[in-house]
Structure formats: structure tokens, C-alpha cells
């Protein structure tokens, strides 16, 4: 018996689109925060924009995780 269940994904195009969007938002937001931390040393105003947009993207990704958990695949 395996410790983790194997997730084969879904064939529903709508659910696949939501799952991809979730990870793009989360990783893109985190990358934006990292870029903002590098820009902070030179342009503080630009860095705050990157921080805000990154936090907004990560927050949207987390909300979409909750939305995806409530969606069901129709047979």
C-alpha cells in the first residue's frame, strides 16, 4: 500500500484550467515578491508595487484552491 494516493488528474477541461491557473498565480506571485525584494535596494517605489501585485496573485491562488476543492467532476 502506497503512502500517497496517485492522482491521475482530471479530463474535465474546466477543472484542468482552474488547476493550472492556481499554480501560475501562486508561483508567479512568489516570483514577483522575490523580484520586489531585489528591486527594494534601488527603487523602493517599484518594489512596493511588486510586493502588492505578488501578494494579490498569491491570495487569488489560495482562494482558487478553496474554490477548486468545492468543484466536482461531472461524470
CHARMM internal coordinates of N, CA and C (Angstrom, degrees):
IC EDIT
DIST 1 N 1 CA 1.4494
DIST 1 CA 1 C 1.5251
ANGL 1 N 1 CA 1 C 109.17
DIST 1 C 2 N 1.2946
ANGL 1 CA 1 C 2 N 115.28
DIHE 1 N 1 CA 1 C 2 N 127.27
DIST 2 N 2 CA 1.4578
ANGL 1 C 2 N 2 CA 120.72
DIHE 1 CA 1 C 2 N 2 CA -178.25
DIST 2 CA 2 C 1.5277
ANGL 2 N 2 CA 2 C 110.30
DIHE 1 C 2 N 2 CA 2 C -77.03
DIST 2 C 3 N 1.3009
ANGL 2 CA 2 C 3 N 115.31
DIHE 2 N 2 CA 2 C 3 N 150.70
DIST 3 N 3 CA 1.4658
ANGL 2 C 3 N 3 CA 119.80
DIHE 2 CA 2 C 3 N 3 CA 179.50
DIST 3 CA 3 C 1.5211
ANGL 3 N 3 CA 3 C 110.92
DIHE 2 C 3 N 3 CA 3 C -70.85
DIST 3 C 4 N 1.3403
ANGL 3 CA 3 C 4 N 116.75
DIHE 3 N 3 CA 3 C 4 N -42.10
DIST 4 N 4 CA 1.4509
ANGL 3 C 4 N 4 CA 121.59
DIHE 3 CA 3 C 4 N 4 CA 178.85
DIST 4 CA 4 C 1.5224
ANGL 4 N 4 CA 4 C 109.49
DIHE 3 C 4 N 4 CA 4 C -107.76
DIST 4 C 5 N 1.3039
ANGL 4 CA 4 C 5 N 115.42
DIHE 4 N 4 CA 4 C 5 N 142.26
DIST 5 N 5 CA 1.4543
ANGL 4 C 5 N 5 CA 119.59
DIHE 4 CA 4 C 5 N 5 CA 174.44
DIST 5 CA 5 C 1.5198
ANGL 5 N 5 CA 5 C 108.50
DIHE 4 C 5 N 5 CA 5 C -75.45
DIST 5 C 6 N 1.3047
ANGL 5 CA 5 C 6 N 115.86
DIHE 5 N 5 CA 5 C 6 N 143.46
DIST 6 N 6 CA 1.4559
ANGL 5 C 6 N 6 CA 119.80
DIHE 5 CA 5 C 6 N 6 CA 178.25
DIST 6 CA 6 C 1.5243
ANGL 6 N 6 CA 6 C 108.83
DIHE 5 C 6 N 6 CA 6 C -80.67
DIST 6 C 7 N 1.3137
ANGL 6 CA 6 C 7 N 115.74
DIHE 6 N 6 CA 6 C 7 N 128.82
DIST 7 N 7 CA 1.4620
ANGL 6 C 7 N 7 CA 121.10
DIHE 6 CA 6 C 7 N 7 CA 178.54
DIST 7 CA 7 C 1.5084
ANGL 7 N 7 CA 7 C 108.41
DIHE 6 C 7 N 7 CA 7 C -102.21
DIST 7 C 8 N 1.3205
ANGL 7 CA 7 C 8 N 116.16
DIHE 7 N 7 CA 7 C 8 N 112.72
DIST 8 N 8 CA 1.4576
ANGL 7 C 8 N 8 CA 120.78
DIHE 7 CA 7 C 8 N 8 CA -177.89
DIST 8 CA 8 C 1.5080
ANGL 8 N 8 CA 8 C 112.38
DIHE 7 C 8 N 8 CA 8 C -87.39
DIST 8 C 9 N 1.2920
ANGL 8 CA 8 C 9 N 117.37
DIHE 8 N 8 CA 8 C 9 N -1.70
DIST 9 N 9 CA 1.4509
ANGL 8 C 9 N 9 CA 120.21
DIHE 8 CA 8 C 9 N 9 CA -179.94
DIST 9 CA 9 C 1.5133
ANGL 9 N 9 CA 9 C 111.39
DIHE 8 C 9 N 9 CA 9 C 85.00
DIST 9 C 10 N 1.2860
ANGL 9 CA 9 C 10 N 115.36
DIHE 9 N 9 CA 9 C 10 N -168.41
DIST 10 N 10 CA 1.4467
ANGL 9 C 10 N 10 CA 121.53
DIHE 9 CA 9 C 10 N 10 CA -178.97
DIST 10 CA 10 C 1.5221
ANGL 10 N 10 CA 10 C 109.41
DIHE 9 C 10 N 10 CA 10 C -128.89
DIST 10 C 11 N 1.2957
ANGL 10 CA 10 C 11 N 115.56
DIHE 10 N 10 CA 10 C 11 N 157.68
DIST 11 N 11 CA 1.4591
ANGL 10 C 11 N 11 CA 119.72
DIHE 10 CA 10 C 11 N 11 CA 176.78
DIST 11 CA 11 C 1.5203
ANGL 11 N 11 CA 11 C 111.01
DIHE 10 C 11 N 11 CA 11 C -101.36
DIST 11 C 12 N 1.3163
ANGL 11 CA 11 C 12 N 117.02
DIHE 11 N 11 CA 11 C 12 N -4.94
DIST 12 N 12 CA 1.4593
ANGL 11 C 12 N 12 CA 121.93
DIHE 11 CA 11 C 12 N 12 CA 179.04
DIST 12 CA 12 C 1.5324
ANGL 12 N 12 CA 12 C 108.54
DIHE 11 C 12 N 12 CA 12 C -73.58
DIST 12 C 13 N 1.3255
ANGL 12 CA 12 C 13 N 116.78
DIHE 12 N 12 CA 12 C 13 N 118.23
DIST 13 N 13 CA 1.4693
ANGL 12 C 13 N 13 CA 121.24
DIHE 12 CA 12 C 13 N 13 CA -175.37
DIST 13 CA 13 C 1.5234
ANGL 13 N 13 CA 13 C 112.17
DIHE 12 C 13 N 13 CA 13 C -61.85
DIST 13 C 14 N 1.3120
ANGL 13 CA 13 C 14 N 117.63
DIHE 13 N 13 CA 13 C 14 N -35.92
DIST 14 N 14 CA 1.4660
ANGL 13 C 14 N 14 CA 120.80
DIHE 13 CA 13 C 14 N 14 CA -179.80
DIST 14 CA 14 C 1.5225
ANGL 14 N 14 CA 14 C 111.60
DIHE 13 C 14 N 14 CA 14 C -64.52
DIST 14 C 15 N 1.3302
ANGL 14 CA 14 C 15 N 116.75
DIHE 14 N 14 CA 14 C 15 N -42.92
DIST 15 N 15 CA 1.4620
ANGL 14 C 15 N 15 CA 120.31
DIHE 14 CA 14 C 15 N 15 CA 179.66
DIST 15 CA 15 C 1.5212
ANGL 15 N 15 CA 15 C 111.56
DIHE 14 C 15 N 15 CA 15 C -69.35
DIST 15 C 16 N 1.3185
ANGL 15 CA 15 C 16 N 117.29
DIHE 15 N 15 CA 15 C 16 N -37.74
DIST 16 N 16 CA 1.4704
ANGL 15 C 16 N 16 CA 120.69
DIHE 15 CA 15 C 16 N 16 CA 177.49
DIST 16 CA 16 C 1.5212
ANGL 16 N 16 CA 16 C 110.13
DIHE 15 C 16 N 16 CA 16 C -62.90
DIST 16 C 17 N 1.3301
ANGL 16 CA 16 C 17 N 116.97
DIHE 16 N 16 CA 16 C 17 N -41.23
DIST 17 N 17 CA 1.4659
ANGL 16 C 17 N 17 CA 121.30
DIHE 16 CA 16 C 17 N 17 CA 179.15
DIST 17 CA 17 C 1.5229
ANGL 17 N 17 CA 17 C 111.08
DIHE 16 C 17 N 17 CA 17 C -62.93
DIST 17 C 18 N 1.3354
ANGL 17 CA 17 C 18 N 116.57
DIHE 17 N 17 CA 17 C 18 N -41.34
DIST 18 N 18 CA 1.4722
ANGL 17 C 18 N 18 CA 120.20
DIHE 17 CA 17 C 18 N 18 CA 178.85
DIST 18 CA 18 C 1.5206
ANGL 18 N 18 CA 18 C 110.28
DIHE 17 C 18 N 18 CA 18 C -65.60
DIST 18 C 19 N 1.3330
ANGL 18 CA 18 C 19 N 116.98
DIHE 18 N 18 CA 18 C 19 N -43.80
DIST 19 N 19 CA 1.4660
ANGL 18 C 19 N 19 CA 119.85
DIHE 18 CA 18 C 19 N 19 CA -179.71
DIST 19 CA 19 C 1.5253
ANGL 19 N 19 CA 19 C 112.01
DIHE 18 C 19 N 19 CA 19 C -62.39
DIST 19 C 20 N 1.3077
ANGL 19 CA 19 C 20 N 116.95
DIHE 19 N 19 CA 19 C 20 N -41.30
DIST 20 N 20 CA 1.4713
ANGL 19 C 20 N 20 CA 119.84
DIHE 19 CA 19 C 20 N 20 CA 178.13
DIST 20 CA 20 C 1.5206
ANGL 20 N 20 CA 20 C 111.31
DIHE 19 C 20 N 20 CA 20 C -66.77
DIST 20 C 21 N 1.3194
ANGL 20 CA 20 C 21 N 116.63
DIHE 20 N 20 CA 20 C 21 N -40.64
DIST 21 N 21 CA 1.4668
ANGL 20 C 21 N 21 CA 120.54
DIHE 20 CA 20 C 21 N 21 CA 179.51
DIST 21 CA 21 C 1.5196
ANGL 21 N 21 CA 21 C 111.28
DIHE 20 C 21 N 21 CA 21 C -63.11
DIST 21 C 22 N 1.3247
ANGL 21 CA 21 C 22 N 116.53
DIHE 21 N 21 CA 21 C 22 N -38.33
DIST 22 N 22 CA 1.4659
ANGL 21 C 22 N 22 CA 120.93
DIHE 21 CA 21 C 22 N 22 CA 179.02
DIST 22 CA 22 C 1.5255
ANGL 22 N 22 CA 22 C 109.99
DIHE 21 C 22 N 22 CA 22 C -56.67
DIST 22 C 23 N 1.3231
ANGL 22 CA 22 C 23 N 116.36
DIHE 22 N 22 CA 22 C 23 N -52.38
DIST 23 N 23 CA 1.4610
ANGL 22 C 23 N 23 CA 118.57
DIHE 22 CA 22 C 23 N 23 CA -174.58
DIST 23 CA 23 C 1.5222
ANGL 23 N 23 CA 23 C 112.77
DIHE 22 C 23 N 23 CA 23 C -72.91
DIST 23 C 24 N 1.3122
ANGL 23 CA 23 C 24 N 117.30
DIHE 23 N 23 CA 23 C 24 N -31.24
DIST 24 N 24 CA 1.4637
ANGL 23 C 24 N 24 CA 119.26
DIHE 23 CA 23 C 24 N 24 CA 174.85
DIST 24 CA 24 C 1.5219
ANGL 24 N 24 CA 24 C 110.15
DIHE 23 C 24 N 24 CA 24 C -63.71
DIST 24 C 25 N 1.3317
ANGL 24 CA 24 C 25 N 117.15
DIHE 24 N 24 CA 24 C 25 N -43.71
DIST 25 N 25 CA 1.4644
ANGL 24 C 25 N 25 CA 120.47
DIHE 24 CA 24 C 25 N 25 CA 179.56
DIST 25 CA 25 C 1.5245
ANGL 25 N 25 CA 25 C 111.78
DIHE 24 C 25 N 25 CA 25 C -65.06
DIST 25 C 26 N 1.3173
ANGL 25 CA 25 C 26 N 117.32
DIHE 25 N 25 CA 25 C 26 N -44.53
DIST 26 N 26 CA 1.4666
ANGL 25 C 26 N 26 CA 119.78
DIHE 25 CA 25 C 26 N 26 CA -177.47
DIST 26 CA 26 C 1.5291
ANGL 26 N 26 CA 26 C 111.20
DIHE 25 C 26 N 26 CA 26 C -66.67
DIST 26 C 27 N 1.3202
ANGL 26 CA 26 C 27 N 116.99
DIHE 26 N 26 CA 26 C 27 N -51.36
DIST 27 N 27 CA 1.4621
ANGL 26 C 27 N 27 CA 118.94
DIHE 26 CA 26 C 27 N 27 CA -178.41
DIST 27 CA 27 C 1.5239
ANGL 27 N 27 CA 27 C 112.36
DIHE 26 C 27 N 27 CA 27 C -69.50
DIST 27 C 28 N 1.3297
ANGL 27 CA 27 C 28 N 117.02
DIHE 27 N 27 CA 27 C 28 N -36.71
DIST 28 N 28 CA 1.4579
ANGL 27 C 28 N 28 CA 119.83
DIHE 27 CA 27 C 28 N 28 CA 176.20
DIST 28 CA 28 C 1.5185
ANGL 28 N 28 CA 28 C 111.99
DIHE 27 C 28 N 28 CA 28 C -64.77
DIST 28 C 29 N 1.3325
ANGL 28 CA 28 C 29 N 116.52
DIHE 28 N 28 CA 28 C 29 N -39.71
DIST 29 N 29 CA 1.4582
ANGL 28 C 29 N 29 CA 120.40
DIHE 28 CA 28 C 29 N 29 CA 177.92
DIST 29 CA 29 C 1.5159
ANGL 29 N 29 CA 29 C 112.29
DIHE 28 C 29 N 29 CA 29 C -65.82
DIST 29 C 30 N 1.3269
ANGL 29 CA 29 C 30 N 116.56
DIHE 29 N 29 CA 29 C 30 N -41.86
DIST 30 N 30 CA 1.4657
ANGL 29 C 30 N 30 CA 119.66
DIHE 29 CA 29 C 30 N 30 CA 177.95
DIST 30 CA 30 C 1.5218
ANGL 30 N 30 CA 30 C 111.38
DIHE 29 C 30 N 30 CA 30 C -65.92
DIST 30 C 31 N 1.3272
ANGL 30 CA 30 C 31 N 116.57
DIHE 30 N 30 CA 30 C 31 N -38.26
DIST 31 N 31 CA 1.4687
ANGL 30 C 31 N 31 CA 119.95
DIHE 30 CA 30 C 31 N 31 CA 176.69
DIST 31 CA 31 C 1.5241
ANGL 31 N 31 CA 31 C 110.45
DIHE 30 C 31 N 31 CA 31 C -64.39
DIST 31 C 32 N 1.3184
ANGL 31 CA 31 C 32 N 116.87
DIHE 31 N 31 CA 31 C 32 N -38.28
DIST 32 N 32 CA 1.4616
ANGL 31 C 32 N 32 CA 120.77
DIHE 31 CA 31 C 32 N 32 CA 178.21
DIST 32 CA 32 C 1.5326
ANGL 32 N 32 CA 32 C 111.50
DIHE 31 C 32 N 32 CA 32 C -63.96
DIST 32 C 33 N 1.3153
ANGL 32 CA 32 C 33 N 116.63
DIHE 32 N 32 CA 32 C 33 N -38.87
DIST 33 N 33 CA 1.4698
ANGL 32 C 33 N 33 CA 119.89
DIHE 32 CA 32 C 33 N 33 CA 177.85
DIST 33 CA 33 C 1.5318
ANGL 33 N 33 CA 33 C 110.40
DIHE 32 C 33 N 33 CA 33 C -65.71
DIST 33 C 34 N 1.3223
ANGL 33 CA 33 C 34 N 116.95
DIHE 33 N 33 CA 33 C 34 N -39.89
DIST 34 N 34 CA 1.4754
ANGL 33 C 34 N 34 CA 120.24
DIHE 33 CA 33 C 34 N 34 CA 178.81
DIST 34 CA 34 C 1.5234
ANGL 34 N 34 CA 34 C 110.39
DIHE 33 C 34 N 34 CA 34 C -65.46
DIST 34 C 35 N 1.3332
ANGL 34 CA 34 C 35 N 117.42
DIHE 34 N 34 CA 34 C 35 N -42.92
DIST 35 N 35 CA 1.4708
ANGL 34 C 35 N 35 CA 120.63
DIHE 34 CA 34 C 35 N 35 CA 177.64
DIST 35 CA 35 C 1.5276
ANGL 35 N 35 CA 35 C 109.68
DIHE 34 C 35 N 35 CA 35 C -62.71
DIST 35 C 36 N 1.3179
ANGL 35 CA 35 C 36 N 116.96
DIHE 35 N 35 CA 35 C 36 N -39.51
DIST 36 N 36 CA 1.4659
ANGL 35 C 36 N 36 CA 120.61
DIHE 35 CA 35 C 36 N 36 CA 177.18
DIST 36 CA 36 C 1.5171
ANGL 36 N 36 CA 36 C 112.23
DIHE 35 C 36 N 36 CA 36 C -61.59
DIST 36 C 37 N 1.3335
ANGL 36 CA 36 C 37 N 116.64
DIHE 36 N 36 CA 36 C 37 N -36.61
DIST 37 N 37 CA 1.4688
ANGL 36 C 37 N 37 CA 118.43
DIHE 36 CA 36 C 37 N 37 CA 179.11
DIST 37 CA 37 C 1.5263
ANGL 37 N 37 CA 37 C 111.50
DIHE 36 C 37 N 37 CA 37 C -68.29
DIST 37 C 38 N 1.3312
ANGL 37 CA 37 C 38 N 117.50
DIHE 37 N 37 CA 37 C 38 N -31.97
DIST 38 N 38 CA 1.4669
ANGL 37 C 38 N 38 CA 119.51
DIHE 37 CA 37 C 38 N 38 CA 175.74
DIST 38 CA 38 C 1.5230
ANGL 38 N 38 CA 38 C 111.61
DIHE 37 C 38 N 38 CA 38 C -74.30
DIST 38 C 39 N 1.3300
ANGL 38 CA 38 C 39 N 116.74
DIHE 38 N 38 CA 38 C 39 N -34.86
DIST 39 N 39 CA 1.4624
ANGL 38 C 39 N 39 CA 119.88
DIHE 38 CA 38 C 39 N 39 CA 179.70
DIST 39 CA 39 C 1.5266
ANGL 39 N 39 CA 39 C 112.88
DIHE 38 C 39 N 39 CA 39 C -74.98
DIST 39 C 40 N 1.3110
ANGL 39 CA 39 C 40 N 116.96
DIHE 39 N 39 CA 39 C 40 N -19.39
DIST 40 N 40 CA 1.4606
ANGL 39 C 40 N 40 CA 120.78
DIHE 39 CA 39 C 40 N 40 CA -176.12
DIST 40 CA 40 C 1.5276
ANGL 40 N 40 CA 40 C 112.37
DIHE 39 C 40 N 40 CA 40 C -58.78
DIST 40 C 41 N 1.3024
ANGL 40 CA 40 C 41 N 116.79
DIHE 40 N 40 CA 40 C 41 N -30.52
DIST 41 N 41 CA 1.4516
ANGL 40 C 41 N 41 CA 120.28
DIHE 40 CA 40 C 41 N 41 CA -178.42
DIST 41 CA 41 C 1.5275
ANGL 41 N 41 CA 41 C 112.13
DIHE 40 C 41 N 41 CA 41 C -70.58
DIST 41 C 42 N 1.3418
ANGL 41 CA 41 C 42 N 116.75
DIHE 41 N 41 CA 41 C 42 N -26.15
DIST 42 N 42 CA 1.4585
ANGL 41 C 42 N 42 CA 118.84
DIHE 41 CA 41 C 42 N 42 CA -176.17
DIST 42 CA 42 C 1.5246
ANGL 42 N 42 CA 42 C 113.00
DIHE 41 C 42 N 42 CA 42 C -110.37
DIST 42 C 43 N 1.3020
ANGL 42 CA 42 C 43 N 116.85
DIHE 42 N 42 CA 42 C 43 N -46.77
DIST 43 N 43 CA 1.4676
ANGL 42 C 43 N 43 CA 121.08
DIHE 42 CA 42 C 43 N 43 CA -177.02
DIST 43 CA 43 C 1.5271
ANGL 43 N 43 CA 43 C 108.88
DIHE 42 C 43 N 43 CA 43 C -127.87
DIST 43 C 44 N 1.3060
ANGL 43 CA 43 C 44 N 117.16
DIHE 43 N 43 CA 43 C 44 N 96.51
DIST 44 N 44 CA 1.4608
ANGL 43 C 44 N 44 CA 121.05
DIHE 43 CA 43 C 44 N 44 CA -175.61
DIST 44 CA 44 C 1.5306
ANGL 44 N 44 CA 44 C 111.91
DIHE 43 C 44 N 44 CA 44 C -66.93
DIST 44 C 45 N 1.3178
ANGL 44 CA 44 C 45 N 117.56
DIHE 44 N 44 CA 44 C 45 N -35.48
DIST 45 N 45 CA 1.4634
ANGL 44 C 45 N 45 CA 120.11
DIHE 44 CA 44 C 45 N 45 CA -179.01
DIST 45 CA 45 C 1.5311
ANGL 45 N 45 CA 45 C 111.06
DIHE 44 C 45 N 45 CA 45 C -67.61
DIST 45 C 46 N 1.3231
ANGL 45 CA 45 C 46 N 117.86
DIHE 45 N 45 CA 45 C 46 N -41.99
DIST 46 N 46 CA 1.4558
ANGL 45 C 46 N 46 CA 121.47
DIHE 45 CA 45 C 46 N 46 CA 177.36
DIST 46 CA 46 C 1.5255
ANGL 46 N 46 CA 46 C 111.02
DIHE 45 C 46 N 46 CA 46 C -66.36
DIST 46 C 47 N 1.3165
ANGL 46 CA 46 C 47 N 116.24
DIHE 46 N 46 CA 46 C 47 N -36.45
DIST 47 N 47 CA 1.4625
ANGL 46 C 47 N 47 CA 120.13
DIHE 46 CA 46 C 47 N 47 CA -179.70
DIST 47 CA 47 C 1.5233
ANGL 47 N 47 CA 47 C 110.90
DIHE 46 C 47 N 47 CA 47 C -63.87
DIST 47 C 48 N 1.3121
ANGL 47 CA 47 C 48 N 117.33
DIHE 47 N 47 CA 47 C 48 N -40.31
DIST 48 N 48 CA 1.4630
ANGL 47 C 48 N 48 CA 119.25
DIHE 47 CA 47 C 48 N 48 CA -179.86
DIST 48 CA 48 C 1.5310
ANGL 48 N 48 CA 48 C 110.95
DIHE 47 C 48 N 48 CA 48 C -65.88
DIST 48 C 49 N 1.3209
ANGL 48 CA 48 C 49 N 117.30
DIHE 48 N 48 CA 48 C 49 N -33.02
DIST 49 N 49 CA 1.4606
ANGL 48 C 49 N 49 CA 120.32
DIHE 48 CA 48 C 49 N 49 CA 175.40
DIST 49 CA 49 C 1.5265
ANGL 49 N 49 CA 49 C 110.69
DIHE 48 C 49 N 49 CA 49 C -64.53
DIST 49 C 50 N 1.3275
ANGL 49 CA 49 C 50 N 116.86
DIHE 49 N 49 CA 49 C 50 N -43.33
DIST 50 N 50 CA 1.4609
ANGL 49 C 50 N 50 CA 120.37
DIHE 49 CA 49 C 50 N 50 CA 177.97
DIST 50 CA 50 C 1.5247
ANGL 50 N 50 CA 50 C 111.14
DIHE 49 C 50 N 50 CA 50 C -64.12
DIST 50 C 51 N 1.3323
ANGL 50 CA 50 C 51 N 117.16
DIHE 50 N 50 CA 50 C 51 N -40.45
DIST 51 N 51 CA 1.4676
ANGL 50 C 51 N 51 CA 120.63
DIHE 50 CA 50 C 51 N 51 CA 177.07
DIST 51 CA 51 C 1.5262
ANGL 51 N 51 CA 51 C 111.02
DIHE 50 C 51 N 51 CA 51 C -60.38
DIST 51 C 52 N 1.3109
ANGL 51 CA 51 C 52 N 116.42
DIHE 51 N 51 CA 51 C 52 N -46.57
DIST 52 N 52 CA 1.4635
ANGL 51 C 52 N 52 CA 120.30
DIHE 51 CA 51 C 52 N 52 CA -177.00
DIST 52 CA 52 C 1.5226
ANGL 52 N 52 CA 52 C 111.61
DIHE 51 C 52 N 52 CA 52 C -67.08
DIST 52 C 53 N 1.3245
ANGL 52 CA 52 C 53 N 117.31
DIHE 52 N 52 CA 52 C 53 N -45.82
DIST 53 N 53 CA 1.4620
ANGL 52 C 53 N 53 CA 119.76
DIHE 52 CA 52 C 53 N 53 CA 179.55
DIST 53 CA 53 C 1.5270
ANGL 53 N 53 CA 53 C 111.27
DIHE 52 C 53 N 53 CA 53 C -65.92
DIST 53 C 54 N 1.3135
ANGL 53 CA 53 C 54 N 117.03
DIHE 53 N 53 CA 53 C 54 N -38.10
DIST 54 N 54 CA 1.4633
ANGL 53 C 54 N 54 CA 120.58
DIHE 53 CA 53 C 54 N 54 CA 178.22
DIST 54 CA 54 C 1.5147
ANGL 54 N 54 CA 54 C 112.05
DIHE 53 C 54 N 54 CA 54 C -65.34
DIST 54 C 55 N 1.3182
ANGL 54 CA 54 C 55 N 116.16
DIHE 54 N 54 CA 54 C 55 N -43.31
DIST 55 N 55 CA 1.4651
ANGL 54 C 55 N 55 CA 119.64
DIHE 54 CA 54 C 55 N 55 CA 178.56
DIST 55 CA 55 C 1.5220
ANGL 55 N 55 CA 55 C 110.93
DIHE 54 C 55 N 55 CA 55 C -65.43
DIST 55 C 56 N 1.3176
ANGL 55 CA 55 C 56 N 117.04
DIHE 55 N 55 CA 55 C 56 N -38.03
DIST 56 N 56 CA 1.4622
ANGL 55 C 56 N 56 CA 121.02
DIHE 55 CA 55 C 56 N 56 CA 177.71
DIST 56 CA 56 C 1.5332
ANGL 56 N 56 CA 56 C 110.85
DIHE 55 C 56 N 56 CA 56 C -64.43
DIST 56 C 57 N 1.3138
ANGL 56 CA 56 C 57 N 117.55
DIHE 56 N 56 CA 56 C 57 N -41.93
DIST 57 N 57 CA 1.4640
ANGL 56 C 57 N 57 CA 121.06
DIHE 56 CA 56 C 57 N 57 CA 179.17
DIST 57 CA 57 C 1.5276
ANGL 57 N 57 CA 57 C 111.65
DIHE 56 C 57 N 57 CA 57 C -66.31
DIST 57 C 58 N 1.3225
ANGL 57 CA 57 C 58 N 117.59
DIHE 57 N 57 CA 57 C 58 N -43.11
DIST 58 N 58 CA 1.4596
ANGL 57 C 58 N 58 CA 120.85
DIHE 57 CA 57 C 58 N 58 CA 178.39
DIST 58 CA 58 C 1.5304
ANGL 58 N 58 CA 58 C 109.85
DIHE 57 C 58 N 58 CA 58 C -64.22
DIST 58 C 59 N 1.3167
ANGL 58 CA 58 C 59 N 117.08
DIHE 58 N 58 CA 58 C 59 N -42.14
DIST 59 N 59 CA 1.4636
ANGL 58 C 59 N 59 CA 120.61
DIHE 58 CA 58 C 59 N 59 CA 177.49
DIST 59 CA 59 C 1.5227
ANGL 59 N 59 CA 59 C 112.09
DIHE 58 C 59 N 59 CA 59 C -61.51
DIST 59 C 60 N 1.3185
ANGL 59 CA 59 C 60 N 117.12
DIHE 59 N 59 CA 59 C 60 N -41.71
DIST 60 N 60 CA 1.4664
ANGL 59 C 60 N 60 CA 120.84
DIHE 59 CA 59 C 60 N 60 CA 177.76
DIST 60 CA 60 C 1.5254
ANGL 60 N 60 CA 60 C 110.41
DIHE 59 C 60 N 60 CA 60 C -64.61
DIST 60 C 61 N 1.3143
ANGL 60 CA 60 C 61 N 117.23
DIHE 60 N 60 CA 60 C 61 N -38.11
DIST 61 N 61 CA 1.4623
ANGL 60 C 61 N 61 CA 120.63
DIHE 60 CA 60 C 61 N 61 CA 177.11
DIST 61 CA 61 C 1.5132
ANGL 61 N 61 CA 61 C 112.63
DIHE 60 C 61 N 61 CA 61 C -63.93
DIST 61 C 62 N 1.3191
ANGL 61 CA 61 C 62 N 116.68
DIHE 61 N 61 CA 61 C 62 N -40.74
DIST 62 N 62 CA 1.4643
ANGL 61 C 62 N 62 CA 120.86
DIHE 61 CA 61 C 62 N 62 CA 178.48
DIST 62 CA 62 C 1.5242
ANGL 62 N 62 CA 62 C 110.49
DIHE 61 C 62 N 62 CA 62 C -66.16
DIST 62 C 63 N 1.3163
ANGL 62 CA 62 C 63 N 116.95
DIHE 62 N 62 CA 62 C 63 N -40.90
DIST 63 N 63 CA 1.4640
ANGL 62 C 63 N 63 CA 120.10
DIHE 62 CA 62 C 63 N 63 CA 177.16
DIST 63 CA 63 C 1.5250
ANGL 63 N 63 CA 63 C 110.15
DIHE 62 C 63 N 63 CA 63 C -63.02
DIST 63 C 64 N 1.3291
ANGL 63 CA 63 C 64 N 117.36
DIHE 63 N 63 CA 63 C 64 N -40.62
DIST 64 N 64 CA 1.4588
ANGL 63 C 64 N 64 CA 120.24
DIHE 63 CA 63 C 64 N 64 CA 178.45
DIST 64 CA 64 C 1.5311
ANGL 64 N 64 CA 64 C 112.32
DIHE 63 C 64 N 64 CA 64 C -66.64
DIST 64 C 65 N 1.3215
ANGL 64 CA 64 C 65 N 118.28
DIHE 64 N 64 CA 64 C 65 N -28.99
DIST 65 N 65 CA 1.4681
ANGL 64 C 65 N 65 CA 120.09
DIHE 64 CA 64 C 65 N 65 CA 173.85
DIST 65 CA 65 C 1.5220
ANGL 65 N 65 CA 65 C 109.47
DIHE 64 C 65 N 65 CA 65 C -62.09
DIST 65 C 66 N 1.3107
ANGL 65 CA 65 C 66 N 117.29
DIHE 65 N 65 CA 65 C 66 N -43.33
DIST 66 N 66 CA 1.4586
ANGL 65 C 66 N 66 CA 120.85
DIHE 65 CA 65 C 66 N 66 CA 177.73
DIST 66 CA 66 C 1.5314
ANGL 66 N 66 CA 66 C 110.73
DIHE 65 C 66 N 66 CA 66 C -64.47
DIST 66 C 67 N 1.3281
ANGL 66 CA 66 C 67 N 116.57
DIHE 66 N 66 CA 66 C 67 N -44.13
DIST 67 N 67 CA 1.4676
ANGL 66 C 67 N 67 CA 120.54
DIHE 66 CA 66 C 67 N 67 CA 179.13
DIST 67 CA 67 C 1.5245
ANGL 67 N 67 CA 67 C 109.95
DIHE 66 C 67 N 67 CA 67 C -61.53
DIST 67 C 68 N 1.3240
ANGL 67 CA 67 C 68 N 117.28
DIHE 67 N 67 CA 67 C 68 N -43.23
DIST 68 N 68 CA 1.4696
ANGL 67 C 68 N 68 CA 120.78
DIHE 67 CA 67 C 68 N 68 CA -179.94
DIST 68 CA 68 C 1.5238
ANGL 68 N 68 CA 68 C 111.17
DIHE 67 C 68 N 68 CA 68 C -64.29
DIST 68 C 69 N 1.3176
ANGL 68 CA 68 C 69 N 117.59
DIHE 68 N 68 CA 68 C 69 N -34.70
DIST 69 N 69 CA 1.4585
ANGL 68 C 69 N 69 CA 119.76
DIHE 68 CA 68 C 69 N 69 CA -179.98
DIST 69 CA 69 C 1.5237
ANGL 69 N 69 CA 69 C 111.94
DIHE 68 C 69 N 69 CA 69 C -66.62
DIST 69 C 70 N 1.3226
ANGL 69 CA 69 C 70 N 117.46
DIHE 69 N 69 CA 69 C 70 N -22.79
DIST 70 N 70 CA 1.4604
ANGL 69 C 70 N 70 CA 121.95
DIHE 69 CA 69 C 70 N 70 CA 179.09
DIST 70 CA 70 C 1.5243
ANGL 70 N 70 CA 70 C 112.84
DIHE 69 C 70 N 70 CA 70 C -91.89
DIST 70 C 71 N 1.3186
ANGL 70 CA 70 C 71 N 117.63
DIHE 70 N 70 CA 70 C 71 N -10.77
DIST 71 N 71 CA 1.4634
ANGL 70 C 71 N 71 CA 120.78
DIHE 70 CA 70 C 71 N 71 CA -179.65
DIST 71 CA 71 C 1.5254
ANGL 71 N 71 CA 71 C 109.52
DIHE 70 C 71 N 71 CA 71 C -83.47
DIST 71 C 72 N 1.3101
ANGL 71 CA 71 C 72 N 116.00
DIHE 71 N 71 CA 71 C 72 N 143.23
DIST 72 N 72 CA 1.4625
ANGL 71 C 72 N 72 CA 121.27
DIHE 71 CA 71 C 72 N 72 CA 178.80
DIST 72 CA 72 C 1.5233
ANGL 72 N 72 CA 72 C 109.59
DIHE 71 C 72 N 72 CA 72 C -117.92
DIST 72 C 73 N 1.3175
ANGL 72 CA 72 C 73 N 114.06
DIHE 72 N 72 CA 72 C 73 N 146.29
DIST 73 N 73 CA 1.4517
ANGL 72 C 73 N 73 CA 119.85
DIHE 72 CA 72 C 73 N 73 CA 176.77
DIST 73 CA 73 C 1.5198
ANGL 73 N 73 CA 73 C 108.51
DIHE 72 C 73 N 73 CA 73 C -82.80
DIST 73 C 74 N 1.2984
ANGL 73 CA 73 C 74 N 115.50
DIHE 73 N 73 CA 73 C 74 N 124.46
DIST 74 N 74 CA 1.4657
ANGL 73 C 74 N 74 CA 119.58
DIHE 73 CA 73 C 74 N 74 CA 179.99
DIST 74 CA 74 C 1.5206
ANGL 74 N 74 CA 74 C 108.92
DIHE 73 C 74 N 74 CA 74 C -85.14
DIST 74 C 75 N 1.2997
ANGL 74 CA 74 C 75 N 115.73
DIHE 74 N 74 CA 74 C 75 N 130.25
DIST 75 N 75 CA 1.4694
ANGL 74 C 75 N 75 CA 120.51
DIHE 74 CA 74 C 75 N 75 CA 179.56
DIST 75 CA 75 C 1.5007
ANGL 75 N 75 CA 75 C 112.50
DIHE 74 C 75 N 75 CA 75 C -80.20
END
COOR INIT
IC SEED 1 N 1 CA 1 C
IC BUILD
